[in-house]
Each structure stands twice: as structure tokens, then as C-alpha cells.
Amino acid sequence: MDTKVYFERLDEPDRVEGIARLMLRRGRLRPHVLVFCPGAGVMNRLVECLWTVYPESFLAHGVAGGGSDENAEHPILLALDTCRDNSPEVLVNGGCEVPPDLTGFTVVVDFVDAWNKDLLDASRERFRTYRQLDMNPQYLADRGGK
């Protein structure tokens, strides 16, 4: 099975809020998603944003850390590693580096941070890394809405 890698453009000056908006706009992407967070601060902000970025919307999610049975109940699992407890098909990369373990995911969603030159350069480097891994990354043009 080939993993598909898609890059979404973030124009927001807040990467975490941009990721939360994308997840709400895309309606969870698939039945089971793992959001790779590079640190507890990012994870905590993302939890907050999933509750507050659109007050009328909510996506069921949980934070990895309980037992694997508890983690398995969450359609969206936020984690500091590439945990597989909720049998995710999609990996959303919340970090600025390629996650360490991409095996078993059908889709990887990454981001082009268009609002910051250093982050944009890091996005380009991740794109090249995915290409070197023979993952054929694709850039998704804006499909409207923030």
C-alpha cells in the first residue's frame, strides 16, 4: 500500500489554529486520524483550538496517554509519537519535521506555512524528504473557506 502525502497551505500566523481550522473544515478527513504533535505545548493548544476555533463546531478527539483501550475510542487522537492505538488511516503532521514513523498510514497531511519564511523553508524541506522517501507528495490548492 502506497502512502499518499498531501500538503495544505496555511496562511494563518498561528500554525496550531490553522491546523484546527483545517480539521474542522475537512470534517475529520477520515474515520480515524492521528495528529502528531511535536510537544505538549502544541498538543495542549490544539486541544483548546479544537474546542474554540469555531464555537458551533466540535470534533470528537482525545489525547494519547491513557491506556490503549481508552485511546482506541477516539476517532482523532493527539499524540507526541506515532501511536497506533486508534488504528489511524491518516496522520496529520503538526510538527515542522517529518514524523519518525510513517508506516501503515494511508494518507499523511502536512502543511505549507506560507506566512513565515523560516517555516516555509522547513515545509519545502519536508516536501523534499517525502519525495526522497518515494512518497510523491502533492500540494493541494486552496479549496475555499478558512
ABEGO torsion letter per residue (X at the ends): XBBBBBBBBBABABAAAAAAAAAAAAGGGBABBBBBBABAAAAAAAAAAAAAABAABBBBBBBBGBBAAAAAABABBBBABBBAAAGBABBBBABABBBABABGBABBBBBBBAABAAAAAAAAAAAAAAAAAGAGBBBBBBAEEX
